[in-house]
Amino acid sequence: MEQKVHELKLINKLGFSCYQLSTVTDTLVNAWQMYFYTTFCNISIAFVASVLAASKLISAFLTPILGSVSDHLYQTKFGRRFGRRKSMLLIAIPWKVGVFPLYWIPNMPTWYYVGLLLLTSFVNPLAIVSQGTFAAEMARTPSEKAQLAGMNQVGAAIAGIASSMATVYFFDAFGSDNPMTFFIAALVYDAVSLLMLILFYLSVFERPVDPKFLAEEMAKKEKHSFVKSFRIIVRDFRSAIQLRAYRLYLCMYLSEQMFRSLAGTINTYFIVFVLMLDPKVVSVSTAMGFVFGMCFLGFHIWLTAKTNGNVTYRIGGIAAIAILVGFFYLGVELPPNTELLLIIFIVAMNFGKAGLVNAMQYTFAFIPDIDEVLTAHRREGVYSGVNNFLDVLFTTLEVVIIGFLLEATGFVKNSQTQPDATVDALLILYTVVPIVIISFGLFVTFRFHLNQHNHKLLVTEVARLKNGGSKADVDSETKRVVEDLTGHSYEECWGNNDMLQVADVQGSAAGSTAK
């Protein structure tokens, strides 16, 4: 039997949002880092894109490793004292806040920026993987999962509003053409980020560990060779992808992430070079979008709790496609009221983005529950790691392709204007490509049958099996739902498979198949 469940209180929900509040630093990175390096550090856009991609890929390859490590940290004294997830935060937070301002020191040698980005890529995954586990760790019911997904977005929206408005202030005070403006902003954002990360750490909690599982972990405490450890990581990655619900979730999630990553990467370039507006419009329009996004988010939280993630995803996706058509009109026609229309469209776009993100954060919290009925284990860390790996892999490749495409069209660094070929490419990348990406995600929602009723059946079945119930007594509806969401026959579920086995160096099977 599991230990007594920790009650999810309001203070925990508010504290959970503090991680996203700490991402005021990310807003500066997403909107301005590439622009800063190409404009003030005299680095080509293709090289910047390559370095940023390399840094993200290193982080990506580490996340599934750290996710698997996190799930087994109770094997160590450090993990048992501070928790599987919070132990990693204790390592990540000091580095994360200590290094961030160093990104924004201008006129340093190119190797300085390269080295800093690559070194940081080894530490950032610790925080990313840990944060990704807590919604599933803390929430038990669909309502709690919806609330945490909403609080996550509220934190991100507030961070976006605050950092965007502050950036406008810094531009007015120190000048948008002054590289030290970005360094000063980084120092302020970093102090806020540190405070928010501390509050996050103090507010979140982990799911109590089943004493039986802990005993199994301690029994497996023997040291593994590097080869066997690597095989365990590969096993965890492979077993996650074998879950049908997770594969469908990934198609929707990666569509949403690649759309938002694409918009974030070239948003500044689109506004400055395609629409030919002042750079300050970037921050003003972003801040306005976030303000209204808070209102939109309230609607999406209500809608998701009343229906399911698929419905919210479809409404958000259709709205986003409609607004992208509007952006295309602005880029082609350049009407006299372009600036006003841009702000209106960006505000409206946040309705679509809020729906897509809310749907995916809500849905992800259910994935470990579906995995549990298949493997008979809780593996939040594995899914957080794999999720971040695939997210970063796809969005990074996207950034690299963008960088080389723009370079191929004749992108000119340190310039206030760009060739017509570059302008056309920016327009297509900002509008047409995202429409195709979102449309694919919308198609997948009709194949993904996760809803609150089906989730309740899963949770009830897991509880029945944990209490010694026989698999032979399963009812037909539960069996159908389990098979649809897991992609495996019911007879293979509850550990009756080889998904968590791994061959040792000699090729013998490790672990026995649970019956």
KEZALO-57880 format. One record per residue (C-alpha): residue number from 0; residue in one letter; z, x, y negated. Coordinates in pm, 1 decimal, decimal comma. Each point is the difference from the previous one (the first is absolute). Layout:
residues N
marza marro Z X Y
NUM a Z X Y
...
***
This chain:
residues 515
marza marro Z X Y
0 m 0,0 0,0 0,0
1 e -67,1 112,2 -353,6
2 q 277,6 61,2 -248,9
3 k 82,8 -255,8 -268,4
4 v -293,9 -50,8 -233,0
5 h 38,4 121,5 -359,0
6 e -38,3 -292,0 -241,6
7 l -289,0 29,0 -244,7
8 k 155,6 -67,8 -341,3
9 l -148,0 -30,3 -348,2
10 i 118,1 350,3 -88,6
11 n -197,8 135,9 295,7
12 k -313,5 -185,0 -108,6
13 l 30,1 125,2 -356,5
14 g 69,9 352,6 118,0
15 f -297,2 -13,0 235,2
16 s -227,5 -57,2 -300,5
17 c 130,9 318,6 -162,2
18 y -229,5 216,9 212,1
19 q -297,8 -165,2 -164,1
20 l 170,5 31,5 -339,3
21 s 10,5 373,9 67,5
22 t -379,7 -1,7 22,1
23 v -31,9 11,0 -378,9
24 t -107,9 353,5 82,4
25 d -276,7 -126,6 229,3
26 t -148,7 -209,8 -278,2
27 l -44,7 312,6 -209,4
28 v -157,1 177,3 298,1
29 n -236,6 -279,5 96,6
30 a -124,6 -67,6 -352,2
31 w -6,8 346,9 -150,7
32 q 31,9 291,8 244,0
33 m -370,9 47,9 68,7
34 y -78,7 -59,8 -368,6
35 f 267,6 256,9 -102,0
36 y -133,0 271,4 229,9
37 t -366,3 -50,2 -91,6
38 t 65,4 -36,2 -373,7
39 f 282,3 244,0 -78,2
40 c -4,0 246,6 288,8
41 n -376,6 66,6 9,9
42 i -30,1 -80,4 372,3
43 s -312,1 -167,4 140,5
44 i 34,8 -355,9 125,1
45 a -126,6 91,9 348,0
46 f 259,5 275,6 33,0
47 v 280,2 -224,0 -126,4
48 a -102,1 -270,5 244,8
49 s -6,3 253,3 284,6
50 v 346,2 139,1 -76,5
51 l 153,5 -342,9 -41,4
52 a -166,0 -101,9 324,2
53 a 132,7 305,4 185,2
54 s 351,7 -69,7 -127,5
55 k -17,2 -363,5 106,9
56 l -145,8 86,2 340,1
57 i 283,0 241,8 73,8
58 s 245,4 -276,8 -84,8
59 a -199,9 -241,7 211,0
60 f 9,9 216,4 312,0
61 l 373,8 51,4 -42,5
62 t 90,2 -368,5 -33,5
63 p -47,0 -104,5 365,5
64 i 187,9 312,1 106,2
65 l 289,7 -74,9 -233,4
66 g -7,9 -368,0 98,2
67 s 47,9 92,1 364,1
68 v 268,3 254,2 -90,2
69 s 181,5 -261,4 -208,7
70 d 17,2 -244,2 292,7
71 h 178,9 266,7 205,5
72 l 227,2 155,9 -264,4
73 y 310,5 -148,0 162,9
74 q -30,7 289,3 242,3
75 t 136,6 224,1 -279,8
76 k 339,5 7,5 -172,6
77 f -175,1 -20,0 -337,4
78 g -187,8 -311,8 103,8
79 r 305,2 -171,0 146,8
80 r 200,6 69,2 -314,4
81 f -251,3 -106,1 -264,4
82 g -242,9 -216,4 202,1
83 r -348,4 48,2 140,3
84 r -165,6 -102,9 -328,0
85 k 249,2 101,1 -269,2
86 s 27,3 354,9 132,8
87 m -360,5 58,7 -97,5
88 l 59,3 -141,8 -347,7
89 l 275,0 256,2 -58,7
90 i -256,6 275,4 48,9
91 a -286,2 -162,1 -187,2
92 i 162,8 -123,8 -320,9
93 p 108,1 336,3 -150,7
94 w -342,6 154,2 60,8
95 k -191,0 -305,3 -121,3
96 v 173,6 -15,6 -337,9
97 g 30,7 376,3 -40,7
98 v -370,1 75,1 28,9
99 f -170,2 -292,0 -174,3
100 p 9,3 129,9 -362,6
101 l -156,8 327,9 112,6
102 y -326,3 -182,7 72,8
103 w -47,4 -59,9 -371,9
104 i 36,4 346,4 -149,6
105 p -341,1 67,0 -161,3
106 n -209,4 316,4 -3,5
107 m 143,3 147,7 317,7
108 p -221,5 187,1 249,3
109 t -185,0 -223,0 244,1
110 w 191,4 147,0 294,2
111 y 324,2 -125,9 -161,0
112 y -107,8 -365,1 23,5
113 v -147,4 50,8 345,3
114 g 314,4 162,2 136,4
115 l 228,5 -258,9 -152,1
116 l -195,8 -292,6 138,6
117 l -24,8 150,2 346,6
118 l 370,8 89,4 17,1
119 t 103,1 -347,6 -110,7
120 s -218,6 -156,9 265,2
121 f 241,2 129,5 264,9
122 v 301,3 -180,7 -149,9
123 n -125,3 -329,6 -143,6
124 p -56,6 -156,1 346,2
125 l 375,4 8,7 62,5
126 a 59,0 -259,1 -271,0
127 i -314,3 -199,6 75,9
128 v 77,1 -42,3 370,5
129 s 364,6 -88,3 -60,5
130 q -73,5 -261,7 -264,4
131 g -259,6 -162,2 222,9
132 t 258,9 -78,8 268,5
133 f 263,8 -183,1 -201,0
134 a -165,2 -342,2 -34,2
135 a -13,5 -27,9 379,7
136 e 343,2 164,1 37,1
137 m 184,1 -233,2 -239,5
138 a -179,9 -335,4 31,5
139 r 34,1 -225,2 302,9
140 t -162,0 -328,7 -104,5
141 p -341,9 -75,6 -154,2
142 s 177,9 -111,1 -316,1
143 e 181,3 332,8 -34,2
144 k -321,7 189,8 67,2
145 a -176,8 -199,6 -271,5
146 q 283,0 68,2 -244,1
147 l -4,3 374,6 63,0
148 a -379,2 11,1 -29,2
149 g 34,6 -182,0 -331,0
150 m 274,2 230,3 -128,7
151 n -214,8 297,3 94,6
152 q -281,2 -133,7 -215,3
153 v 233,2 -94,9 -285,2
154 g 121,6 358,1 -12,1
155 a -355,1 133,1 1,2
156 a -102,8 -242,4 -275,8
157 i 293,4 92,0 -223,3
158 a -71,8 368,7 57,2
159 g -364,1 -54,5 -92,5
160 i 87,5 -193,5 -316,3
161 a 261,5 250,5 -114,8
162 s -206,9 310,9 65,2
163 s -317,7 -145,8 -151,5
164 m 176,0 -111,5 -318,8
165 a 186,9 328,9 -23,1
166 t -328,4 187,8 36,1
167 v -136,7 -188,7 -301,1
168 y 310,2 102,9 -195,5
169 f -42,2 363,4 103,8
170 f -367,8 -8,6 -101,0
171 d 90,8 -139,9 -342,2
172 a 282,9 247,8 -50,3
173 f -160,8 319,0 129,6
174 g -373,8 -76,7 26,2
175 s -221,3 -94,4 293,7
176 d -189,9 327,6 -38,2
177 n 316,8 210,9 25,8
178 p 67,1 132,5 352,7
179 m 373,5 34,3 -71,9
180 t 15,1 -378,3 -37,7
181 f -38,8 -28,6 376,5
182 f 272,1 259,4 65,4
183 i 247,9 -182,2 -225,6
184 a -82,6 -330,2 168,3
185 a 48,8 161,7 340,5
186 l 349,8 119,2 -91,3
187 v 105,5 -348,4 -112,1
188 y -152,5 -174,0 301,7
189 d 159,8 253,0 232,8
190 a 351,0 -70,3 -130,6
191 v -52,2 -373,2 54,2
192 s -137,8 67,5 347,4
193 l 308,7 199,9 101,1
194 l 236,1 -280,1 -105,5
195 m -202,7 -262,8 186,2
196 l -19,0 207,2 319,5
197 i 377,1 43,4 0,7
198 l 49,8 -376,4 -38,2
199 f -250,5 -60,7 280,2
200 y 183,8 237,2 231,9
201 l 334,0 -167,9 -69,0
202 s -136,1 -353,2 52,2
203 v -205,1 10,2 319,3
204 f 134,7 -10,5 355,0
205 e -135,8 45,2 349,4
206 r -7,6 -239,4 294,4
207 p 298,9 59,6 232,5
208 v -101,8 199,5 303,8
209 d 28,4 -151,9 343,8
210 p 263,9 212,4 183,3
211 k -227,3 3,2 306,3
212 f -284,4 144,6 -207,1
213 l 233,5 260,4 -153,2
214 a 115,2 103,8 347,2
215 e -364,2 42,7 103,6
216 e -67,5 209,2 -308,8
217 m 291,8 230,1 70,3
218 a -109,7 31,8 361,8
219 k -342,3 117,9 -120,5
220 k 149,2 261,9 -230,7
221 e -155,3 289,4 190,2
222 k -224,0 228,5 -199,3
223 h -374,3 -52,6 31,2
224 s -266,8 263,4 -12,6
225 f -239,6 -15,6 -294,4
226 v -272,8 -130,7 230,0
227 k 215,2 -279,4 136,3
228 s 128,6 -90,8 -347,7
229 f -358,9 -24,5 -119,7
230 r -88,2 -220,5 295,9
231 i 287,0 -232,5 -88,9
232 i -139,2 -35,6 -352,8
233 v -346,5 -73,8 139,0
234 r 151,9 -252,1 240,7
235 d 177,3 -182,3 -281,0
236 f -317,4 -11,6 -209,2
237 r -209,5 -122,5 291,4
238 s 255,5 -263,0 103,2
239 a 16,7 -139,8 -356,3
240 i -376,8 -41,9 -15,7
241 q 7,5 -178,5 337,0
242 l 189,4 -290,0 -158,8
243 r -263,9 -258,8 -89,5
244 a 196,6 -149,7 -288,7
245 y 32,6 344,8 -155,3
246 r -371,6 71,7 29,0
247 l -82,1 -325,9 -178,5
248 y 269,4 68,4 -258,7
249 l -150,5 343,5 -62,5
250 c -343,5 -144,2 -70,6
251 m 149,3 -227,6 -265,5
252 y 241,2 261,1 -135,5
253 l -254,5 279,9 -29,8
254 s -242,9 -236,6 -173,2
255 e 266,8 -85,8 -255,6
256 q 113,9 361,9 -43,2
257 m -348,4 146,4 -31,2
258 f -90,5 -263,6 -259,1
259 r 309,2 78,4 -209,5
260 s -35,9 375,6 48,0
261 l -360,6 -11,7 -111,3
262 a 90,9 -200,3 -309,8
263 g 290,2 230,7 -84,2
264 t -202,2 318,9 45,4
265 i -283,8 -90,0 -235,1
266 n 162,7 -261,8 -224,4
267 t 36,1 244,3 -289,0
268 y -355,2 127,2 43,6
269 f -135,6 -356,4 16,2
270 i 171,6 -101,1 -324,2
271 v -80,4 320,9 -189,2
272 f -353,1 78,5 122,3
273 v -147,1 -335,2 111,7
274 l 160,3 -235,4 -252,0
275 m 30,9 278,3 -263,4
276 l 348,1 -105,0 -114,8
277 d 293,0 207,6 -129,0
278 p 218,3 159,5 271,9
279 k 304,2 -189,0 -131,0
280 v -162,1 -320,7 124,1
281 v 70,6 126,2 353,0
282 s 375,3 -14,0 -52,5
283 v -2,3 -319,1 -208,8
284 s -213,6 -191,1 247,9
285 t 199,0 131,2 296,2
286 a 329,4 -102,7 -159,4
287 m -130,8 -348,0 -83,8
288 g -122,4 -36,9 355,6
289 f 338,8 92,3 143,4
290 v 184,8 -241,7 -231,9
291 f -205,1 -297,2 116,6
292 g 3,4 142,3 351,6
293 m 374,2 -70,7 12,0
294 c -69,8 -370,6 -52,5
295 f -280,0 2,2 256,0
296 l 228,4 171,1 248,3
297 g 250,4 -285,7 -16,6
298 f -274,7 -238,3 105,8
299 h -112,7 223,8 286,1
300 i 356,3 46,2 129,9
301 w 39,4 -379,0 9,0
302 l -340,6 -46,4 161,9
303 t 60,8 262,6 268,3
304 a 340,8 -143,9 90,0
305 k -151,9 -348,5 28,3
306 t -310,7 100,7 196,5
307 n -66,0 351,9 130,8
308 g -147,5 330,1 -107,4
309 n -355,3 -96,2 92,4
310 v -14,0 -286,7 -250,2
311 t 132,5 217,4 -282,3
312 y -245,2 277,0 91,7
313 r -296,4 -237,7 -16,3
314 i 96,1 -145,7 -337,2
315 g 64,2 347,3 -143,4
316 g -322,6 141,4 143,2
317 i -221,5 -280,6 -128,8
318 a 155,3 30,3 -347,1
319 a -54,5 378,3 -1,4
320 i -367,6 -37,9 92,3
321 a -51,2 -251,6 -283,0
322 i 152,6 238,9 -255,1
323 l -204,4 294,9 130,1
324 v -310,7 -203,0 -82,9
325 g 141,5 -27,6 -352,0
326 f 46,6 376,9 -22,6
327 f -360,0 45,4 108,5
328 y -110,1 -227,6 -284,4
329 l 198,8 207,7 -251,3
330 g -151,1 324,2 124,9
331 v -356,3 -129,2 -15,7
332 e 6,9 -203,6 -320,7
333 l 268,9 175,0 -211,3
334 p 63,7 -314,0 -210,2
335 p 156,1 31,1 -349,5
336 n 336,3 -125,3 126,5
337 t 8,4 243,5 293,7
338 e 354,4 120,8 -70,1
339 l 145,1 -351,1 -6,9
340 l -188,9 -105,4 311,9
341 l 110,7 316,5 177,8
342 i 366,0 -80,0 -61,4
343 i -51,8 -359,8 115,1
344 f -177,0 113,4 317,6
345 i 263,1 263,0 80,1
346 v 272,6 -260,9 -44,6
347 a -189,6 -235,9 230,8
348 m -64,4 280,9 250,5
349 n 373,5 38,0 44,5
350 f 7,7 -350,3 147,0
351 g -231,5 119,4 275,4
352 k 173,5 334,0 49,7
353 a 343,9 -161,9 13,7
354 g -117,0 -235,9 272,8
355 l -159,8 272,6 211,5
356 v 298,0 235,2 -26,1
357 n 260,3 -270,1 59,1
358 a -183,0 -117,4 311,2
359 m -14,6 349,4 147,7
360 q 358,4 101,8 -78,0
361 y 121,8 -326,0 148,1
362 t -214,3 34,8 312,4
363 f 94,8 362,2 67,6
364 a 366,8 -93,9 36,7
365 f -95,2 -205,8 309,1
366 i -188,5 276,5 183,1
367 p 307,9 170,2 154,4
368 d 110,1 -341,5 131,8
369 i -333,5 -45,0 177,8
370 d 16,4 356,5 130,4
371 e 349,6 -60,8 137,5
372 v -116,0 -278,0 231,8
373 l -261,8 242,7 135,2
374 t 201,4 323,8 28,2
375 a 363,4 -126,0 4,4
376 h 78,2 253,7 -276,2
377 r 47,1 -11,9 -378,1
378 r -251,8 238,9 -157,3
379 e -3,1 -59,3 -376,2
380 g -38,7 373,8 -61,0
381 v -310,4 32,3 215,2
382 y -176,6 -285,2 -177,7
383 s 102,3 122,1 -343,9
384 g -136,0 343,9 84,1
385 v -325,8 -118,5 153,6
386 n -49,7 -248,1 -282,0
387 n 35,6 266,1 -266,9
388 f -218,0 243,8 193,2
389 l -292,6 -240,0 24,0
390 d 52,4 -124,7 -355,7
391 v -9,9 350,3 -146,2
392 l -282,6 110,6 229,0
393 f -233,0 -279,6 -105,3
394 t 90,7 -4,7 -369,3
395 t -22,9 379,1 -18,9
396 l -344,0 7,5 154,4
397 e -88,0 -265,5 -253,8
398 v 119,4 221,4 -287,6
399 v -191,4 301,6 134,5
400 i -318,9 -201,4 29,8
401 i 45,8 -130,6 -354,5
402 g 49,1 350,7 -134,7
403 f -310,9 138,9 163,2
404 l -208,5 -305,4 -86,4
405 l 89,5 29,4 -367,0
406 e -63,2 375,1 8,4
407 a -340,9 -66,5 156,1
408 t -87,8 -242,0 -278,8
409 g 61,7 270,1 -260,3
410 f 360,3 -72,1 -106,1
411 v 87,6 220,5 -299,8
412 k 358,3 125,6 -29,1
413 n 167,1 23,3 -343,9
414 s -245,0 -257,0 -135,9
415 q 44,8 -333,1 -178,3
416 t -328,3 -136,6 143,1
417 q -176,0 18,8 335,4
418 p -363,3 -13,5 121,8
419 d -152,2 -340,4 76,2
420 a 0,5 75,3 375,0
421 t 376,4 61,2 -8,7
422 v 60,6 -318,2 -199,3
423 d -203,6 -203,2 251,4
424 a 188,5 154,9 290,9
425 l 335,7 -81,5 -160,1
426 l -107,5 -361,0 -51,4
427 i -104,7 -42,2 364,7
428 l 311,6 174,2 134,0
429 y 226,5 -213,8 -216,4
430 t -156,4 -337,5 84,7
431 v -252,7 -24,1 283,8
432 v 175,9 227,1 251,6
433 p 339,9 -176,7 -33,7
434 i -166,0 -339,0 51,6
435 v -135,2 119,5 334,9
436 i 337,8 148,6 100,0
437 i 196,5 -315,4 -83,9
438 s -252,3 -223,1 176,3
439 f 60,3 189,8 324,5
440 g 376,0 -54,8 -28,5
441 l -51,7 -371,3 -60,4
442 f -209,5 -26,4 316,1
443 v 278,1 158,6 209,3
444 t 262,8 -253,7 -115,9
445 f -168,5 -265,9 214,1
446 r 61,2 207,4 314,4
447 f 367,4 76,8 -72,9
448 h 226,9 -278,6 127,4
449 l 341,3 113,3 -121,1
450 n 201,5 -277,7 -162,4
451 q 364,1 -103,9 -24,7
452 h -14,6 -224,9 306,9
453 n -148,0 274,1 217,9
454 h 249,2 253,7 -133,0
455 k 290,0 -230,4 87,9
456 l -132,4 -26,8 354,7
457 l -15,1 382,1 21,5
458 v 353,9 52,8 -128,8
459 t 136,5 -265,4 233,8
460 e -178,7 159,4 295,2
461 v 132,6 347,2 -83,2
462 a 355,1 -136,2 -22,9
463 r -43,6 -178,6 335,0
464 l -123,5 314,3 172,2
465 k 274,4 214,4 -153,8
466 n 256,8 -238,7 141,8
467 g -137,7 47,6 350,0
468 g -250,2 -284,0 9,2
469 s -277,6 15,4 257,4
470 k -358,4 54,9 -110,0
471 a -101,8 -251,4 264,5
472 d 169,0 -277,0 -201,5
473 v -215,0 38,8 -312,9
474 d -155,6 -322,2 -128,9
475 s -376,1 -28,6 -35,9
476 e -9,8 -9,4 -382,4
477 t 215,2 309,0 -38,7
478 k -208,8 182,4 258,7
479 r -320,6 -87,7 -185,2
480 v 141,8 114,9 -337,1
481 v 133,0 326,2 143,7
482 e -333,5 82,1 161,5
483 d -196,4 -87,6 -313,3
484 l 210,8 213,9 -233,0
485 t 55,8 296,9 230,4
486 g -346,1 8,4 154,0
487 h 160,2 50,9 345,2
488 s 71,7 -232,3 288,0
489 y 351,5 -137,8 3,4
490 e 68,5 179,7 326,8
491 e -54,3 335,4 -179,4
492 c 250,0 -84,3 -275,1
493 w 368,4 83,4 -37,8
494 g -60,3 361,9 96,5
495 n -198,4 -71,3 316,4
496 n -272,5 245,9 -107,1
497 d -56,4 370,6 -50,7
498 m -18,2 -9,2 -381,6
499 l 320,1 198,6 -45,6
500 q -64,0 247,6 277,8
501 v -115,4 351,2 -71,1
502 a -119,5 271,0 234,9
503 d 197,4 322,9 -7,4
504 v -160,8 341,9 -3,2
505 q -63,3 -14,0 371,5
506 g -145,9 -348,6 -26,4
507 s 281,5 -196,0 162,9
508 a 103,0 -330,1 -153,0
509 a 306,9 -3,9 -219,8
510 g 211,4 -308,9 3,3
511 s -14,8 -295,4 228,5
512 t -179,9 -326,3 -57,1
513 a 236,6 -275,5 -101,1
514 k -22,6 -312,2 210,6
***
